């Protein structure tokens, strides 16, 4: 096992330190693992182990290079991840940098008993931040239920931030505004953010045109129609074009192919 991060990560992520931070957000790296037929999860969005040991270690090195690591509530519930760097070799001197765990959780569905909060309680992880939606005044019973959820999560150790919501899916679904969430994270001092998809998170960040780097792990397996894929946005609007990316590095890690792409569009 290597005792240092793969060189291409230093090139891709390291360039953030020499470029101005965008005016309204941190630098954003979006990363995920997919099958050969572009599936990222199993039936119903349940966890699908795609990354081999070698590419998983690469991902954990990447975590040490960011201020925060963000997932969506679907991933948080289905996978119950720890978002730490447990697959890396023991540090030789100073401990590894642990990114701040951040969950996009519009309706405060995160269980207070999740691993992220248990690890924080046991001194094995950083305090999770939850970004939820600001809602219009709710009926008393719903307002009470929401307050109970918030108090339970805060009692378990979470820090909660409310941001505006937007309507999506034909105005049927309420989601946290990604640009608003990123502005909050920048205001809190985050310069770099690693985002691990989730189909909805992948689509939301690509649609918002806020991704500076894409690092995609492709496993040599086929999942089939039962799996969950993701969509790359096109023809967003006349006022905002889809960000463009160019491949800068592809490397095999075990049996997995890892491809790094960087944005060729000016940061928003």
ZAKE-987205 format. One record per atom (N, C-alpha, C): residue in three letters; x, y, z. Coordinates in steps of 0.1 Angstrom, whole numbers, padded with zeros to 4 digits, always signed. Example, Ala and Ser with C-alpha at 12.3 -4.5 7.8 and 13.67 -1.06 7.14 Angstrom:
ZAKE-987205
Ala+0132-0057+0078/Ala+0123-0045+0078/Ala+0132-0033+0078/Ser+0128-0022+0071/Ser+0137-0011+0071/Ser+0129+0000+0079/
//
This chain:
ZAKE-987205
Unk+0008-0012+0000/Unk+0000+0000+0000/Unk+0009+0012+0000/Unk+0006+0022-0009/Unk+0014+0034-0010/Unk+0012+0043+0002/Unk+0023+0049+0007/Unk+0022+0058+0018/Unk+0019+0073+0014/Unk+0016+0075+0001/Unk+0013+0089-0004/Unk+0002+0088-0014/Unk-0004+0100-0016/Unk-0015+0101-0026/Unk-0010+0099-0040/Unk-0018+0093-0049/Unk-0015+0092-0063/Unk-0011+0106-0069/Unk-0001+0106-0077/Unk+0004+0119-0083/Unk-0007+0127-0090/Unk-0016+0120-0097/Unk-0025+0128-0105/Unk-0035+0136-0096/Unk-0037+0131-0084/Unk-0046+0138-0074/Unk-0039+0152-0070/Unk-0026+0151-0068/Unk-0019+0163-0065/Unk-0020+0174-0077/Unk-0020+0169-0089/Unk-0021+0178-0100/Unk-0035+0183-0101/Unk-0046+0175-0100/Unk-0059+0179-0102/Unk-0064+0187-0090/Unk-0063+0182-0078/Unk-0068+0189-0066/Unk-0058+0200-0062/Unk-0045+0197-0064/Unk-0035+0207-0059/Unk-0036+0220-0067/Unk-0042+0220-0079/Unk-0043+0233-0086/Unk-0053+0243-0079/Unk-0061+0238-0070/Unk-0070+0247-0063/Unk-0063+0257-0055/Unk-0051+0253-0049/Unk-0044+0262-0040/Unk-0038+0273-0048/Unk-0036+0272-0061/Unk-0030+0283-0068/Unk-0039+0290-0077/Unk-0052+0288-0076/Unk-0063+0295-0083/Unk-0072+0302-0074/Unk-0077+0313-0077/Unk-0087+0321-0068/Unk-0099+0312-0065/Unk-0103+0313-0053/Unk-0115+0306-0049/Unk-0127+0313-0056/Unk-0137+0305-0061/Unk-0148+0312-0068/Unk-0155+0321-0059/Unk-0162+0331-0064/Unk-0168+0342-0055/Unk-0179+0337-0047/Unk-0186+0326-0050/Unk-0198+0323-0043/Unk-0198+0308-0038/Unk-0187+0302-0038/Unk-0187+0287-0034/Unk-0172+0283-0032/Unk-0171+0271-0026/Unk-0157+0265-0026/Unk-0154+0259-0040/Unk-0141+0255-0042/Unk-0138+0246-0053/Unk-0145+0233-0051/Unk-0151+0227-0061/Unk-0159+0215-0060/Unk-0153+0204-0068/Unk-0151+0192-0062/Unk-0147+0180-0069/Unk-0158+0170-0068/Unk-0164+0166-0079/Unk-0175+0155-0079/Unk-0168+0142-0082/Unk-0171+0132-0074/Unk-0165+0119-0076/Unk-0176+0108-0074/Unk-0175+0097-0082/Unk-0184+0086-0080/Unk-0178+0074-0087/Unk-0183+0062-0083/Unk-0180+0050-0090/Unk-0192+0045-0098/Unk-0189+0040-0110/Unk-0200+0035-0119/Unk-0195+0022-0125/Unk-0206+0015-0130/Unk-0203+0002-0138/Unk-0200+0006-0152/Unk-0197-0004-0160/Unk-0195-0002-0175/Unk-0207+0004-0182/Unk-0219+0000-0176/Unk-0232+0005-0182/Unk-0237+0017-0174/Unk-0228+0024-0167/Unk-0231+0037-0161/Unk-0241+0036-0150/Unk-0241+0026-0142/Unk-0250+0024-0130/Unk-0241+0027-0118/Unk-0247+0034-0109/Unk-0240+0038-0097/Unk-0246+0032-0084/Unk-0258+0026-0085/Unk-0264+0020-0073/Unk-0273+0008-0078/Unk-0277+0000-0068/Unk-0285-0011-0072/Unk-0300-0008-0072/Unk-0308-0018-0072/Unk-0323-0016-0073/Unk-0327-0007-0061/Unk-0336+0003-0064/Unk-0341+0011-0054/Unk-0331+0021-0048/Unk-0319+0022-0054/Unk-0309+0031-0049/Unk-0300+0025-0038/Unk-0302+0012-0036/Unk-0294+0006-0025/Unk-0279+0005-0029/Unk-0271+0004-0019/Unk-0257+0004-0021/Unk-0252-0007-0030/Unk-0243-0003-0039/Unk-0237-0013-0048/Unk-0222-0011-0048/Unk-0215-0022-0043/Unk-0201-0021-0041/Unk-0194-0022-0055/Unk-0189-0011-0060/Unk-0183-0012-0073/Unk-0168-0010-0072/Unk-0163-0001-0064/Unk-0148+0002-0063/Unk-0141-0010-0057/Unk-0130-0014-0063/Unk-0121-0024-0058/Unk-0112-0017-0047/Unk-0104-0025-0040/Unk-0096-0020-0029/Unk-0087-0009-0033/Unk-0080-0010-0045/Unk-0070+0000-0049/Unk-0077+0013-0052/Unk-0088+0013-0059/Unk-0095+0026-0062/Unk-0102+0032-0050/Unk-0106+0023-0040/Unk-0111+0028-0028/Unk-0101+0036-0020/Unk-0088+0030-0019/Unk-0077+0037-0013/Unk-0075+0051-0019/Unk-0075+0051-0033/Unk-0073+0064-0040/Unk-0084+0074-0035/Unk-0096+0069-0034/Unk-0107+0078-0030/Unk-0104+0084-0016/Unk-0099+0075-0007/Unk-0097+0080+0007/Unk-0085+0090+0007/Unk-0075+0088-0002/Unk-0065+0098-0003/Unk-0071+0112-0007/Unk-0080+0111-0017/Unk-0087+0123-0022/Unk-0095+0130-0010/Unk-0100+0122-0001/Unk-0108+0128+0010/Unk-0098+0137+0018/Unk-0086+0133+0020/Unk-0077+0140+0029/Unk-0073+0154+0023/Unk-0076+0156+0010/Unk-0072+0168+0003/Unk-0083+0178+0002/Unk-0094+0176+0009/Unk-0106+0185+0008/Unk-0110+0190+0022/Unk-0115+0202+0023/Unk-0120+0207+0036/Unk-0133+0200+0040/Unk-0141+0197+0031/Unk-0154+0190+0034/Unk-0157+0179+0024/Unk-0166+0170+0029/Unk-0171+0159+0020/Unk-0186+0159+0021/Unk-0193+0159+0010/Unk-0207+0161+0010/Unk-0214+0149+0003/Unk-0225+0145+0009/Unk-0234+0134+0003/Unk-0248+0139+0004/Unk-0257+0132-0003/Unk-0271+0135-0002/Unk-0278+0126+0008/Unk-0290+0129+0012/Unk-0297+0121+0022/Unk-0300+0107+0017/Unk-0302+0105+0004/Unk-0304+0091-0001/Unk-0292+0082+0002/Unk-0280+0087-0001/Unk-0268+0080+0002/Unk-0266+0078+0017/Unk-0269+0088+0025/Unk-0267+0087+0039/Unk-0276+0076+0045/Unk-0288+0075+0040/Unk-0298+0065+0045/Unk-0295+0051+0040/Unk-0292+0050+0027/Unk-0290+0037+0021/Unk-0277+0031+0025/Unk-0266+0039+0025/Unk-0253+0034+0028/Unk-0248+0035+0042/Unk-0254+0044+0050/Unk-0249+0048+0063/Unk-0234+0049+0063/Unk-0228+0058+0055/Unk-0213+0058+0054/Unk-0206+0065+0066/Unk-0193+0063+0067/Unk-0185+0070+0077/Unk-0177+0082+0072/Unk-0175+0082+0059/Unk-0168+0093+0052/Unk-0155+0097+0059/Unk-0147+0086+0063/Unk-0134+0088+0069/Unk-0123+0083+0060/Unk-0111+0081+0066/Unk-0100+0076+0057/Unk-0094+0063+0063/Unk-0103+0054+0067/Unk-0099+0042+0074/Unk-0091+0032+0065/Unk-0092+0034+0052/Unk-0085+0025+0043/Unk-0070+0029+0041/Unk-0066+0040+0046/Unk-0052+0045+0044/Unk-0043+0038+0054/Unk-0030+0037+0050/Unk-0020+0031+0060/Unk-0019+0041+0072/Unk-0015+0035+0083/Unk-0013+0044+0095/Unk-0004+0055+0092/Unk-0008+0067+0096/Unk+0001+0079+0093/Unk+0015+0078+0100/Unk+0025+0082+0093/Unk+0039+0081+0099/Unk+0042+0092+0109/Unk+0035+0103+0108/Unk+0038+0114+0118/Unk+0025+0120+0122/Unk+0021+0131+0115/Unk+0009+0138+0119/Unk-0003+0131+0114/Unk-0014+0131+0121/Unk-0027+0124+0116/Unk-0031+0130+0103/Unk-0039+0122+0095/Unk-0044+0126+0083/Unk-0055+0137+0085/Unk-0056+0146+0075/Unk-0067+0156+0076/Unk-0080+0149+0073/Unk-0090+0151+0082/Unk-0103+0145+0080/Unk-0113+0156+0075/Unk-0119+0154+0063/Unk-0128+0164+0059/Unk-0141+0165+0067/Unk-0147+0177+0067/Unk-0160+0179+0075/Unk-0171+0171+0067/Unk-0178+0162+0074/Unk-0189+0155+0067/Unk-0201+0164+0067/Unk-0207+0165+0055/Unk-0219+0174+0052/Unk-0229+0166+0045/Unk-0242+0167+0049/Unk-0253+0160+0043/Unk-0263+0170+0038/Unk-0267+0169+0026/Unk-0279+0176+0021/Unk-0291+0169+0024/Unk-0299+0174+0033/Unk-0310+0167+0039/Unk-0322+0177+0040/Unk-0329+0179+0029/Unk-0339+0189+0028/Unk-0350+0188+0039/Unk-0354+0176+0043/Unk-0365+0174+0052/Unk-0361+0168+0065/Unk-0348+0168+0068/Unk-0343+0163+0081/Unk-0347+0149+0083/Unk-0343+0140+0074/Unk-0346+0126+0075/Unk-0334+0118+0081/Unk-0323+0124+0083/Unk-0311+0116+0088/Unk-0314+0110+0101/Unk-0312+0097+0103/Unk-0314+0091+0116/Unk-0303+0096+0126/Unk-0307+0100+0138/Unk-0298+0104+0148/Unk-0288+0093+0152/Unk-0291+0081+0149/Unk-0283+0069+0152/Unk-0273+0066+0141/Unk-0271+0074+0131/Unk-0263+0070+0120/Unk-0248+0070+0124/Unk-0240+0063+0116/Unk-0226+0062+0119/Unk-0218+0075+0120/Unk-0222+0085+0112/Unk-0215+0098+0112/Unk-0217+0104+0126/Unk-0229+0103+0132/Unk-0231+0109+0145/Unk-0225+0101+0156/Unk-0226+0088+0154/Unk-0220+0079+0165/Unk-0205+0081+0165/Unk-0199+0082+0154/Unk-0184+0084+0154/Unk-0181+0097+0160/Unk-0188+0107+0158/Unk-0186+0120+0164/Unk-0187+0119+0179/Unk-0198+0113+0184/Unk-0200+0111+0198/Unk-0189+0103+0205/Unk-0182+0094+0197/Unk-0172+0086+0203/Unk-0158+0091+0200/Unk-0157+0104+0195/Unk-0144+0110+0193/Unk-0137+0104+0181/Unk-0144+0098+0172/Unk-0137+0092+0160/Unk-0140+0099+0147/Unk-0146+0110+0148/Unk-0150+0118+0136/Unk-0154+0132+0139/Unk-0154+0140+0129/Unk-0158+0154+0130/Unk-0173+0156+0131/Unk-0177+0167+0137/Unk-0191+0170+0138/Unk-0198+0171+0125/Unk-0208+0163+0121/Unk-0215+0165+0108/Unk-0223+0178+0108/Unk-0223+0183+0096/Unk-0231+0195+0093/Unk-0243+0190+0084/Unk-0255+0194+0087/Unk-0267+0191+0079/Unk-0272+0204+0073/Unk-0274+0203+0059/Unk-0280+0215+0052/Unk-0294+0211+0049/Unk-0304+0218+0055/Unk-0318+0215+0052/Unk-0325+0227+0046/Unk-0337+0225+0042/Unk-0345+0235+0035/Unk-0352+0244+0044/Unk-0353+0257+0041/Unk-0361+0267+0047/Unk-0375+0265+0041/Unk-0385+0263+0050/Unk-0399+0261+0045/Unk-0408+0272+0049/Unk-0418+0274+0041/Unk-0429+0283+0045/Unk-0435+0278+0058/Unk-0442+0287+0065/Unk-0448+0283+0078/Unk-0456+0270+0076/Unk-0454+0261+0085/Unk-0461+0248+0084/Unk-0473+0247+0093/Unk-0482+0238+0090/Unk-0493+0236+0100/Unk-0487+0231+0113/Unk-0494+0234+0125/Unk-0488+0232+0138/Unk-0482+0218+0140/Unk-0489+0207+0135/Unk-0485+0194+0137/Unk-0472+0191+0129/Unk-0471+0196+0117/Unk-0459+0194+0109/Unk-0447+0202+0114/Unk-0450+0214+0119/Unk-0440+0223+0125/Unk-0434+0216+0137/Unk-0443+0210+0145/Unk-0438+0203+0157/Unk-0430+0191+0154/Unk-0434+0183+0144/Unk-0426+0172+0140/Unk-0412+0176+0134/Unk-0412+0187+0127/Unk-0399+0191+0121/Unk-0390+0196+0133/Unk-0395+0203+0142/Unk-0388+0208+0154/Unk-0382+0196+0162/Unk-0391+0186+0163/Unk-0386+0174+0171/Unk-0374+0167+0163/Unk-0375+0166+0150/Unk-0364+0160+0142/Unk-0351+0169+0144/Unk-0353+0182+0143/Unk-0341+0191+0145/Unk-0335+0189+0158/Unk-0343+0189+0169/Unk-0338+0188+0182/Unk-0331+0175+0185/Unk-0336+0164+0179/Unk-0330+0151+0181/Unk-0317+0150+0174/Unk-0315+0156+0162/Unk-0303+0156+0155/Unk-0293+0165+0162/Unk-0297+0176+0167/Unk-0288+0185+0174/Unk-0283+0179+0187/Unk-0292+0172+0194/Unk-0288+0165+0206/Unk-0278+0154+0203/Unk-0279+0148+0191/Unk-0269+0137+0187/Unk-0256+0143+0183/Unk-0255+0156+0181/Unk-0243+0163+0178/Unk-0242+0170+0164/Unk-0253+0169+0156/Unk-0253+0176+0143/Unk-0254+0191+0144/Unk-0248+0198+0135/Unk-0250+0213+0134/Unk-0258+0215+0121/Unk-0269+0222+0122/Unk-0279+0223+0111/Unk-0279+0237+0106/Unk-0279+0238+0093/Unk-0280+0251+0086/Unk-0292+0250+0076/Unk-0300+0261+0076/Unk-0312+0261+0067/Unk-0309+0270+0055/Unk-0312+0266+0043/Unk-0310+0274+0031/Unk-0323+0273+0023/Unk-0324+0282+0013/Unk-0337+0282+0005/Unk-0338+0270-0003/Unk-0351+0267-0007/Unk-0354+0255-0015/Unk-0358+0259-0029/Unk-0358+0250-0038/Unk-0362+0252-0051/Unk-0372+0240-0055/Unk-0380+0243-0065/Unk-0389+0232-0070/Unk-0383+0226-0082/Unk-0384+0212-0082/Unk-0378+0205-0093/Unk-0388+0194-0097/Unk-0384+0186-0107/Unk-0392+0175-0112/Unk-0406+0180-0115/Unk-0407+0190-0124/Unk-0420+0196-0127/Unk-0428+0202-0116/Unk-0420+0208-0106/Unk-0425+0215-0095/Unk-0433+0205-0085/Unk-0428+0192-0085/Unk-0434+0182-0076/Unk-0425+0179-0064/Unk-0412+0183-0065/Unk-0403+0179-0055/Unk-0396+0192-0050/Unk-0394+0193-0037/Unk-0387+0205-0031/Unk-0373+0200-0027/Unk-0363+0207-0032/Unk-0349+0204-0029/Unk-0342+0216-0024/Unk-0331+0214-0017/Unk-0322+0224-0012/Unk-0316+0231-0025/Unk-0315+0244-0025/Unk-0308+0251-0036/Unk-0293+0249-0034/Unk-0287+0242-0044/Unk-0272+0239-0044/Unk-0264+0252-0043/Unk-0267+0262-0052/Unk-0259+0274-0050/Unk-0260+0281-0037/Unk-0271+0280-0031/Unk-0273+0286-0017/Unk-0265+0278-0007/Unk-0266+0265-0008/Unk-0258+0256+0001/Unk-0243+0259+0000/Unk-0238+0260-0012/Unk-0224+0263-0014/Unk-0220+0276-0009/Unk-0228+0286-0010/Unk-0225+0299-0005/Unk-0224+0299+0011/Unk-0233+0291+0017/Unk-0232+0289+0032/Unk-0218+0283+0035/Unk-0215+0272+0028/Unk-0202+0265+0031/Unk-0190+0274+0029/Unk-0190+0282+0018/Unk-0179+0291+0017/Unk-0179+0301+0028/Unk-0190+0306+0032/Unk-0190+0316+0043/Unk-0186+0310+0056/Unk-0187+0297+0057/Unk-0182+0290+0069/Unk-0167+0286+0069/Unk-0161+0290+0058/Unk-0146+0288+0057/Unk-0141+0277+0048/Unk-0150+0269+0042/Unk-0146+0259+0033/Unk-0141+0264+0020/Unk-0128+0260+0016/Unk-0123+0264+0003/Unk-0124+0252-0007/Unk-0124+0240-0002/Unk-0125+0229-0011/Unk-0136+0219-0006/Unk-0143+0213-0016/Unk-0154+0204-0012/Unk-0154+0192-0021/Unk-0154+0180-0016/Unk-0155+0168-0023/Unk-0169+0163-0022/Unk-0176+0160-0033/Unk-0190+0156-0034/Unk-0190+0142-0039/Unk-0196+0133-0031/Unk-0197+0119-0035/Unk-0212+0116-0039/Unk-0215+0113-0052/Unk-0228+0110-0056/Unk-0234+0097-0050/Unk-0245+0094-0051/Unk-0259+0098-0053/Unk-0263+0104-0067/Unk-0272+0096-0073/Unk-0278+0101-0086/Unk-0283+0115-0085/Unk-0291+0118-0075/Unk-0297+0131-0074/Unk-0287+0142-0072/Unk-0277+0139-0063/Unk-0266+0148-0060/Unk-0258+0151-0073/Unk-0254+0140-0080/Unk-0247+0142-0092/Unk-0254+0151-0102/Unk-0267+0148-0104/Unk-0275+0157-0113/Unk-0276+0171-0108/Unk-0278+0173-0095/Unk-0280+0186-0090/Unk-0268+0195-0091/Unk-0256+0189-0089/Unk-0243+0197-0089/Unk-0240+0199-0104/Unk-0242+0190-0113/Unk-0239+0192-0127/Unk-0248+0202-0133/Unk-0261+0201-0129/Unk-0271+0211-0134/Unk-0268+0225-0129/Unk-0263+0226-0117/Unk-0260+0239-0111/Unk-0247+0245-0117/Unk-0239+0237-0125/Unk-0227+0241-0132/Unk-0217+0246-0122/Unk-0214+0239-0111/Unk-0205+0243-0100/Unk-0194+0233-0098/Unk-0192+0223-0107/Unk-0182+0213-0105/Unk-0169+0217-0113/Unk-0158+0218-0105/Unk-0145+0221-0111/Unk-0138+0209-0116/Unk-0139+0198-0109/Unk-0132+0185-0113/Unk-0141+0174-0112/Unk-0140+0164-0121/Unk-0148+0152-0121/Unk-0138+0140-0120/Unk-0139+0132-0110/Unk-0130+0120-0109/Unk-0140+0108-0108/Unk-0140+0100-0119/Unk-0149+0089-0121/Unk-0142+0076-0121/Unk-0146+0067-0112/Unk-0141+0053-0112/Unk-0150+0044-0120/Unk-0145+0037-0129/Unk-0153+0027-0137/Unk-0149+0013-0134/Unk-0158+0006-0129/Unk-0155-0008-0125/Unk-0159-0017-0137/Unk-0151-0028-0140/Unk-0154-0037-0151/Unk-0165-0047-0149/Unk-0177-0041-0146/Unk-0189-0050-0143/Unk-0201-0044-0151/Unk-0210-0052-0153/Unk-0223-0047-0159/Unk-0234-0050-0149/Unk-0242-0040-0146/Unk-0253-0041-0136/Unk-0266-0044-0143/Unk-0269-0038-0154/Unk-0282-0041-0161/Unk-0293-0031-0157/Unk-0305-0033-0162/Unk-0316-0023-0161/Unk-0320-0021-0146/Unk-0318-0031-0138/Unk-0322-0030-0124/Unk-0314-0019-0116/Unk-0302-0015-0121/Unk-0294-0006-0115/Unk-0299+0009-0117/Unk-0294+0018-0108/Unk-0297+0032-0109/Unk-0286+0039-0116/Unk-0289+0047-0126/Unk-0279+0055-0133/Unk-0280+0070-0129/Unk-0273+0078-0137/Unk-0274+0093-0135/Unk-0275+0100-0148/Unk-0279+0112-0148/Unk-0281+0120-0160/Unk-0272+0131-0161/Unk-0266+0134-0173/Unk-0257+0145-0175/Unk-0266+0156-0181/Unk-0267+0168-0176/Unk-0277+0178-0180/Unk-0272+0184-0194/Unk-0282+0186-0202/Unk-0279+0193-0215/Unk-0291+0203-0217/Unk-0288+0214-0225/Unk-0298+0224-0229/Unk-0305+0229-0217/Unk-0297+0234-0207/Unk-0303+0239-0195/Unk-0312+0251-0197/Unk-0307+0261-0203/Unk-0314+0273-0205/Unk-0306+0282-0214/Unk-0312+0293-0219/Unk-0304+0302-0227/Unk-0294+0310-0219/Unk-0297+0311-0206/Unk-0288+0319-0198/Unk-0277+0311-0191/Unk-0278+0298-0191/Unk-0267+0290-0185/Unk-0264+0278-0193/Unk-0252+0276-0197/Unk-0248+0265-0205/Unk-0242+0254-0196/Unk-0243+0241-0201/Unk-0237+0230-0194/Unk-0222+0232-0194/Unk-0216+0230-0182/Unk-0201+0231-0181/Unk-0194+0221-0190/Unk-0183+0224-0196/Unk-0176+0215-0204/Unk-0163+0210-0196/Unk-0159+0198-0199/Unk-0148+0192-0192/Unk-0139+0185-0202/Unk-0126+0184-0198/Unk-0116+0177-0206/Unk-0109+0167-0198/Unk-0106+0156-0204/Unk-0099+0145-0197/Unk-0084+0149-0195/Unk-0079+0148-0183/Unk-0065+0151-0181/Unk-0057+0139-0176/Unk-0064+0128-0172/Unk-0056+0117-0167/Unk-0065+0105-0166/Unk-0061+0093-0170/Unk-0067+0081-0168/Unk-0057+0070-0164/Unk-0061+0063-0153/Unk-0051+0054-0147/Unk-0059+0041-0142/Unk-0052+0030-0143/Unk-0058+0018-0137/Unk-0054+0017-0122/Unk-0064+0014-0114/Unk-0062+0011-0100/Unk-0068-0003-0098/Unk-0059-0013-0097/Unk-0064-0027-0097/Unk-0071-0029-0111/Unk-0084-0033-0110/Unk-0092-0036-0122/Unk-0100-0024-0126/Unk-0100-0013-0118/Unk-0108-0002-0121/Unk-0101+0009-0129/Unk-0108+0015-0138/Unk-0102+0027-0145/Unk-0107+0040-0139/Unk-0098+0048-0135/Unk-0101+0061-0129/Unk-0097+0072-0138/Unk-0107+0080-0142/Unk-0106+0091-0151/Unk-0108+0105-0144/Unk-0099+0114-0146/Unk-0100+0127-0141/Unk-0103+0137-0152/Unk-0113+0145-0150/Unk-0116+0156-0159/Unk-0117+0169-0152/Unk-0113+0180-0159/Unk-0113+0193-0153/Unk-0122+0202-0161/Unk-0128+0212-0155/Unk-0137+0221-0162/Unk-0129+0230-0171/Unk-0134+0233-0183/Unk-0128+0243-0192/Unk-0136+0255-0192/Unk-0147+0256-0184/Unk-0156+0267-0183/Unk-0152+0276-0171/Unk-0152+0289-0172/Unk-0148+0298-0161/Unk-0157+0295-0149/Unk-0152+0295-0137/Unk-0159+0292-0125/Unk-0170+0302-0122/Unk-0181+0298-0118/Unk-0193+0306-0114/Unk-0192+0310-0100/
//
